[in-house]
Amino acid sequence: MFATPPMTRVVRNVLVALAAAVLVSILGERLFGRPVFALLALSSRAGLHTLWQLVTHPFAVPVSGGGVIQAILGGLFFYWMGAPLELRIGSRRFALLLGAMTVASGVAGLAIGWLLGPWSSAAVVAYGLSPILLGTLVALALSYPPHALLRPFGLFAVRRNALIAGFVGLAVLLDLADGRLVALFGDLSAAGVAALFMRNRQAPAYRVRPPAPSQPAQYWRGRKL
């Protein structure tokens, strides 16, 4: 499931956009003093910027060593999971899925950010690839039959639904531990969109038809039919 796959078109474009966002953020903020991260990340303060931030917030990377490492690891995991999924469902559908997950996580982040507005002073409500990674993993797992045994990273065999439950539970636990309620709802929204998208696109389970039972030869007027 997570073997090194061939590079695909949509995955390559996403990785190029992520690398460009990291480079522009570092150069723009450290050399020119421009708030690139604030321009890309989704803000709870609605305005014209919200229109592009609903699309760009997965590529918003905090300008720090930890933020760059997180972006590199996120891009690597996205390649491992996104390329096999794109090969299974096609580039057009995969791009449509990514767009739906991005907008869904952004809308959920805005809604929770507005609800928590009176109790929080944070303007940035959503950034990073986390919702896309969780949604892509859910969609890839759902592309297999329900009773399929999957081997994440080649370490162990696990049922498809158990793998989904494990990673969704891990994402919820990490978001709660960090106190990121907005990120929690963004992750769950992306995973829900992936589940709805893949509901009718699961790989069929093929059954081998048993051979017809042998019948005794029939005769008519001494001749075998």
C-alpha positions as CSV (number, residue, x, y, z in Angstrom):
1,M,0.0,0.0,0.0
2,F,2.8,2.4,0.9
3,A,5.6,1.2,-1.4
4,T,7.4,3.8,-3.4
5,P,5.1,4.6,-6.4
6,P,5.8,6.3,-9.7
7,M,5.4,10.1,-9.6
8,T,2.0,11.2,-11.0
9,R,0.9,14.5,-12.5
10,V,-1.3,15.9,-9.7
11,V,1.0,14.8,-6.9
12,R,4.0,16.4,-8.7
13,N,2.1,19.7,-9.1
14,V,1.1,19.7,-5.4
15,L,4.7,19.1,-4.3
16,V,6.0,21.8,-6.6
17,A,3.4,24.3,-5.2
18,L,4.4,23.3,-1.6
19,A,8.1,23.7,-2.3
20,A,7.5,27.1,-4.0
21,A,5.4,28.2,-1.0
22,V,8.1,27.2,1.5
23,L,10.8,29.1,-0.6
24,V,8.7,32.2,-1.1
25,S,7.7,32.3,2.6
26,I,11.4,32.1,3.8
27,L,12.7,34.6,1.3
28,G,9.7,37.0,1.6
29,E,9.6,37.1,5.4
30,R,13.4,36.9,6.3
31,L,14.8,39.0,3.4
32,F,12.0,41.4,2.5
33,G,9.8,41.4,5.7
34,R,6.6,40.5,3.9
35,P,3.9,38.5,5.8
36,V,3.7,35.6,3.3
37,F,2.5,33.1,5.9
38,A,-0.3,35.4,6.9
39,L,-1.3,35.9,3.3
40,L,-1.5,32.1,2.6
41,A,-2.9,30.8,5.9
42,L,-6.7,31.0,6.5
43,S,-7.7,33.9,8.8
44,S,-10.9,34.1,10.8
45,R,-11.2,37.8,9.8
46,A,-13.3,37.5,6.7
47,G,-12.5,39.6,3.7
48,L,-11.4,39.4,0.1
49,H,-8.4,37.4,1.2
50,T,-10.7,34.6,2.3
51,L,-11.3,33.7,-1.3
52,W,-7.8,32.7,-2.0
53,Q,-6.9,31.5,1.5
54,L,-9.6,28.8,1.3
55,V,-7.3,27.3,-1.4
56,T,-3.8,28.3,-0.3
57,H,-4.0,27.4,3.4
58,P,-2.6,23.9,3.0
59,F,0.6,25.5,1.5
60,A,1.0,27.9,4.4
61,V,4.2,27.0,6.3
62,P,5.4,28.8,9.4
63,V,8.9,30.3,8.8
64,S,10.9,28.2,11.2
65,G,13.1,25.1,11.1
66,G,10.4,23.0,12.5
67,G,7.9,24.3,10.0
68,V,10.2,23.5,7.1
69,I,10.8,19.9,8.4
70,Q,7.1,19.5,8.9
71,A,6.5,20.6,5.3
72,I,9.1,18.2,3.9
73,L,7.7,15.2,5.9
74,G,4.2,16.2,4.9
75,G,5.2,16.3,1.2
76,L,6.8,12.9,1.5
77,F,3.8,11.3,3.1
78,F,1.5,12.9,0.5
79,Y,3.7,11.4,-2.3
80,W,3.5,7.9,-0.7
81,M,-0.3,8.0,-0.4
82,G,-1.4,10.4,-3.1
83,A,0.4,8.8,-6.1
84,P,-1.1,5.3,-5.6
85,L,-4.6,6.9,-5.1
86,E,-4.2,9.0,-8.3
87,L,-3.2,5.8,-10.2
88,R,-6.3,4.0,-8.9
89,I,-9.0,6.7,-9.5
90,G,-7.4,8.9,-12.2
91,S,-5.9,12.4,-12.2
92,R,-9.1,14.3,-12.8
93,R,-11.0,12.7,-9.9
94,F,-8.0,12.9,-7.6
95,A,-7.7,16.7,-8.3
96,L,-11.4,17.1,-7.7
97,L,-11.0,15.2,-4.4
98,L,-8.1,17.4,-3.3
99,G,-10.1,20.5,-4.1
100,A,-13.1,19.3,-2.2
101,M,-11.1,18.4,0.9
102,T,-9.2,21.7,0.9
103,V,-12.4,23.8,0.7
104,A,-14.2,21.6,3.3
105,S,-11.3,21.9,5.8
106,G,-11.2,25.6,5.2
107,V,-14.9,26.1,5.7
108,A,-14.8,24.0,8.9
109,G,-11.9,26.1,10.2
110,L,-13.7,29.3,9.5
111,A,-16.9,28.2,11.2
112,I,-15.0,27.0,14.3
113,G,-12.8,30.1,14.3
114,W,-15.8,32.4,14.2
115,L,-17.5,30.4,17.0
116,L,-14.4,30.6,19.2
117,G,-13.7,34.3,18.3
118,P,-14.9,35.8,21.6
119,W,-12.6,33.4,23.5
120,S,-9.6,33.4,21.3
121,S,-7.3,36.2,20.0
122,A,-5.7,34.0,17.3
123,A,-6.4,35.3,13.8
124,V,-4.9,32.3,11.9
125,V,-7.3,29.3,12.0
126,A,-6.0,26.8,9.4
127,Y,-2.7,26.0,7.7
128,G,-0.7,23.0,6.7
129,L,-1.2,19.7,4.9
130,S,-2.7,17.8,7.8
131,P,-6.3,17.7,6.5
132,I,-5.1,16.7,3.0
133,L,-2.9,13.9,4.4
134,L,-5.6,12.4,6.5
135,G,-8.2,12.6,3.8
136,T,-5.9,11.1,1.2
137,L,-5.1,8.2,3.5
138,V,-8.8,7.6,4.1
139,A,-9.5,7.7,0.4
140,L,-6.7,5.4,-0.4
141,A,-7.8,2.8,2.2
142,L,-11.4,3.0,1.0
143,S,-10.2,2.2,-2.6
144,Y,-9.6,-1.3,-1.4
145,P,-12.3,-4.0,-0.6
146,P,-13.7,-3.9,3.0
147,H,-11.9,-7.1,4.1
148,A,-8.6,-6.3,2.5
149,L,-5.4,-6.6,4.6
150,L,-3.2,-3.5,4.1
151,R,0.4,-3.1,5.1
152,P,1.1,0.6,6.0
153,F,4.8,1.3,5.4
154,G,5.3,-2.5,5.1
155,L,5.4,-3.0,8.8
156,F,2.3,-5.0,9.7
157,A,-1.0,-6.2,8.2
158,V,-4.2,-4.6,9.3
159,R,-7.8,-4.6,8.1
160,R,-8.9,-1.6,6.0
161,N,-11.4,-0.2,8.5
162,A,-9.1,-0.7,11.4
163,L,-6.4,1.3,9.6
164,I,-8.8,4.1,9.0
165,A,-10.0,4.2,12.6
166,G,-6.4,4.1,13.9
167,F,-5.2,7.0,11.9
168,V,-8.3,9.1,12.4
169,G,-8.1,8.4,16.2
170,L,-4.4,9.4,16.1
171,A,-5.2,12.7,14.4
172,V,-7.9,13.5,16.9
173,L,-5.5,12.7,19.8
174,L,-2.7,14.9,18.4
175,D,-5.1,17.8,17.8
176,L,-6.6,17.6,21.3
177,A,-3.1,17.3,22.9
178,D,-2.0,20.5,21.1
179,G,-5.3,22.2,21.9
180,R,-6.0,22.8,18.2
181,L,-9.8,22.5,18.1
182,V,-10.0,24.2,14.7
183,A,-7.4,21.8,13.2
184,L,-9.4,18.9,14.7
185,F,-12.6,19.9,12.8
186,G,-10.6,20.6,9.7
187,D,-9.0,17.1,9.7
188,L,-12.4,15.4,10.3
189,S,-14.1,17.4,7.6
190,A,-11.4,16.4,5.0
191,A,-11.7,12.8,6.1
192,G,-15.5,12.9,5.8
193,V,-15.3,14.4,2.3
194,A,-12.9,11.6,1.3
195,A,-15.2,8.9,2.7
196,L,-18.2,10.4,0.8
197,F,-16.2,10.7,-2.4
198,M,-15.0,7.1,-2.3
199,R,-18.3,5.6,-1.2
200,N,-19.1,4.4,-4.8
201,R,-15.5,4.0,-6.0
202,Q,-14.3,1.1,-4.0
203,A,-12.5,-1.7,-5.8
204,P,-14.9,-4.6,-6.6
205,A,-14.4,-7.9,-4.9
206,Y,-14.3,-10.6,-7.6
207,R,-15.7,-14.0,-7.0
208,V,-14.7,-17.1,-8.9
209,R,-17.8,-18.9,-10.3
210,P,-17.8,-22.5,-9.2
211,P,-17.7,-25.0,-12.1
212,A,-21.1,-26.4,-13.3
213,P,-21.8,-29.8,-11.8
214,S,-21.1,-32.6,-14.2
215,Q,-24.2,-34.3,-15.7
216,P,-24.5,-37.8,-17.1
217,A,-24.5,-38.1,-20.8
218,Q,-28.0,-38.1,-22.5
219,Y,-28.9,-40.4,-25.3
220,W,-31.8,-40.4,-27.9
221,R,-32.3,-43.4,-30.1
222,G,-28.9,-44.7,-29.2
223,R,-27.1,-41.5,-30.1
224,K,-25.3,-39.4,-27.6
225,L,-26.6,-35.8,-27.5
